[in-house]
Amino acid sequence: MTSSMPRFDAQTIVRDALSLHPSARWVFAAYHLSGCRGCERSDHETLAELADGYRIPLERFLADLNSLLERPA
């Protein structure tokens, strides 16, 4: 059985990640990434590319983002 529930993954585009959950911006801010919403790269950069560029642990970043989907907005 597959889940149709949206999830944050390594290939999620930053713009889409910020739109997926209203509190995603707070997770970004916790990683000192608060400027992503207005960044011109947010329309094509993936979460994996973002994590690599800022040297943040991708799996932990994704886990923190996906934890938002486990509770009400």
C-alpha positions as CSV (number, residue, x, y, z in Angstrom):
1,M,0.0,0.0,0.0
2,T,1.4,3.4,-1.0
3,S,0.7,6.7,0.7
4,S,-0.5,9.6,-1.4
5,M,0.3,11.9,1.5
6,P,2.8,14.6,0.4
7,R,6.2,14.3,1.9
8,F,9.4,16.3,2.0
9,D,12.2,14.4,0.2
10,A,15.6,15.2,-1.2
11,Q,14.3,16.1,-4.6
12,T,11.6,18.5,-3.3
13,I,12.1,22.0,-4.7
14,V,12.7,24.6,-2.0
15,R,9.7,26.7,-3.1
16,D,7.4,23.6,-3.0
17,A,8.8,22.7,0.5
18,L,7.9,26.1,1.8
19,S,4.4,25.8,0.4
20,L,3.8,22.2,1.6
21,H,3.3,23.2,5.3
22,P,2.8,26.6,6.9
23,S,5.4,25.9,9.6
24,A,8.1,24.8,7.1
25,R,9.6,28.3,7.3
26,W,10.3,27.8,11.0
27,V,12.2,24.6,10.3
28,F,14.2,26.5,7.6
29,A,14.9,29.3,10.2
30,A,16.1,26.7,12.7
31,Y,18.8,25.8,10.2
32,H,19.5,29.5,9.6
33,L,17.9,29.4,6.2
34,S,15.4,32.1,6.7
35,G,16.2,33.9,3.4
36,C,15.1,31.0,1.2
37,R,11.6,32.2,0.6
38,G,12.8,35.3,-1.3
39,C,15.8,33.6,-2.9
40,E,15.7,33.4,-6.7
41,R,17.2,29.8,-6.5
42,S,14.2,28.6,-4.5
43,D,12.3,28.0,-7.8
44,H,14.7,25.3,-9.0
45,E,17.0,24.2,-6.1
46,T,16.2,20.9,-4.3
47,L,16.4,20.3,-0.6
48,A,19.4,18.0,-1.3
49,E,21.2,20.8,-3.1
50,L,20.3,23.3,-0.4
51,A,21.6,20.9,2.4
52,D,24.8,20.3,0.5
53,G,25.4,23.9,-0.2
54,Y,24.9,24.9,3.5
55,R,26.5,21.7,4.9
56,I,23.5,20.7,6.9
57,P,22.6,17.1,7.5
58,L,20.0,16.3,4.9
59,E,18.4,13.3,6.6
60,R,17.9,15.3,9.8
61,F,16.6,18.3,7.9
62,L,14.1,16.1,6.1
63,A,13.0,14.4,9.3
64,D,12.4,17.7,10.9
65,L,10.3,18.9,7.9
66,N,8.4,15.6,7.7
67,S,7.6,15.7,11.4
68,L,5.4,18.8,10.6
69,L,3.2,16.5,8.5
70,E,2.6,14.2,11.5
71,R,0.7,16.9,13.4
72,P,-2.0,19.4,12.5
73,A,-1.0,22.7,10.8
